[in-house]
Amino acid sequence: MKLTGYTDPMSVRAGDTVRFMVSSELPKYKAEIVRLIHGDPNPKGPGTKFERIKASVNKEYKGRVQEIRGGSYVQVPANPLLDFAQGFTIQMWIRPTTPKKGEQGIVTSGSTRLVVDKDGQVALKLGGKVAVRSGLALGEHEWYFVAASWDAKSGAAKVYLYPDRWLEPHTGSTVEKKIIPKPSFENGKPLLVAAALEKGEVTAHYNGKIENPRLFNRALSDSEVESLHSGASLTAFADSLVAAWDFAIGSSTQRATDTSSNMLHGTVMNMPLRASTGHNWTGDEYKFDRAPEQYGAIHFHDDDIDDARWDADFEWAVPKGTRSGFYAAYITSGKEHDFIPFFVRPKVGEASAPIAYLAPTNTYLAYGNEHIPGITTEWLPNAKLDLHQEERKYVIANGLNSMYDHHRDGSGVAYATRKVPIPNIRPDYVSPPRGGPHCLAADLYLIDWMEKKGFEYDVFIDEDLHLDGPELLAPYKVLVTGSHPEYWSGPMLDAVEAYLANGGRLMYLGGNGFYWVTSFDKERPHVIEIRRWGGTESWKAEPGGYYHSTTGELGGVWRNRNRAPQKLTGVGFTAQGFDQNQAYKRQPGSFDKRAKFIFEGVDKDENVGDFDSLVLNWGAAGDEIDRYDSALGTPPHTLLLASSFDHTDAYLLVIEDAGINMPGLGGSTHPMVHADMTYMETPKGGGVFSVGSISWMGSLSYNGYDNNVSRVTENVLRRFQSQEPLPNK
Ligand SMILES: [Fe+2]
């Protein structure tokens, strides 16, 4: 992939400025601002459509490569107190996850380095040379007490390494060597935790946990080190303590707090996992702020990143009067192209249309840079796994991850950022396992359809709703979701609930929505956080890791926080499968007088979405699908309008309902494996219509937009955007 980039911000008001960060291996490229209408290149559909926008930035630019430098660490600025030449002791607990990956910095400053060496041993390097090694290699995922010292007078260098548990055949090691002549020490260098600085570049990134490092200005005696191992208080070391970083303090910040009187505070770079359990976690307390002494660890990864920090190539002051919508900088050079998406949003309180379309950008970030797994095509007849290999290579080579992936050390990815290139969130991107669009490209189906049908709409993104709250929604007659609005912050849910309580109307035109508890980092709203547990999930947060570091709230699925999606929309996640969709069969609720307007023009025996689709080839109900369930909170007056049927065994019941994995959880047998379409009225004339299927929008354009998925959507949207009250009898 020779040409790519990202914007900041992701959503911008007319009158504001959006910056474009581009990396180009080609010497020149052309940029053009376009408004996106339809992206899917599938010849069965309307094809790629965008509108060229006259803009001052539409011109040729000089290309230059901008690199992605991931890997988290703590950096403490250089300080005269960091003087190793007079002797020192470094001490902390570590839990390495890839001890064999090559040299990794634990605590380093210039050429004085405590590292995991290439053999997985703890080594103290002085003046760039190995002075002493532990003699014992580290095991993966095991906690160790580590200390290292150097005594200026005797020249003795020591490394102490004690496993946390009784491990045969080794119980630990203390290795000593005399270093003569005295090694040279550099002053004026910053101190790094979990990495090292080499010619100005941060390198030797460490994978795993490091807990509360301490630094002393002399070589402690063996018995003093042993007392630290036993958990002695630091007050006995007041005369020699240089720094004692407590990583439990400020878990939601980028600060590493030194609790010593020297206040050698550090900056935590590239968003490692904070609020992590330490070696002493008893398992009794899951909430990190109630037992901070047991959450003193940071889990560092060599592929963490919160911001690529690229320079801007150009910026566009969005002219006043620019209509709201999905936009992109379309950049081209020879055969190479990329669309760098962004959104033009309305100002708070200034709706330009009755319809608000919420682009589910948290879902885009969660799936963004997904590594396409090497799955078989047995259950994926539509898969095009050979597609987008260039993008895949770029993502993996640069250590970019989605929130579905694992870090290189095998732990789950809990944070995502919009300040990196995301090549799979593009209008023309075909998701290889699905063989069709997903996320942004799929959400453009509705834009194209609304344009075709003459609906007027504004667009804003999850981050806008999170920050602006109910005032953003207040002026709209109807809020329409994207195809997969899966990741919701508490304030976003609050805003929609307040909107509905006040007569707002919601069309949930997707599947598996309102599912994961998602937080925005307060200092960096471009970063979101999740902790996967309790749902259908590609990784699991480790025990003790269920609370979000950025907000302190309990993560997992909203269902476990008394906010099951059924309460809000009538339906919630029930099954997923990726072979093909099915049609919906009308249920008695669709013949209720209250629902008459929804099925206007649809025959009583007609199945809905019983035809070709641009997503998973055929049918309107599929991918991730939702069910009506009063036990989970579907309100009693909700009408069950239609249900899909005959799903294959590629569709399996969600883990949270399966309980025990056993045969019979597939679509051919399990009664809960189907998508439900529902409708309910809400207070003050509001209403909610839900389809419970990611694939719904892929059917809208079939047969020149003349089909019953299009008709039902149009019937509801016309009624919801009108002043006309909803029928209540
Ligand atoms: Fe999903």
Residues whose N, C-alpha, C, O or C-beta is under 5 A from the ligand:
A	BS01	LIG	E486
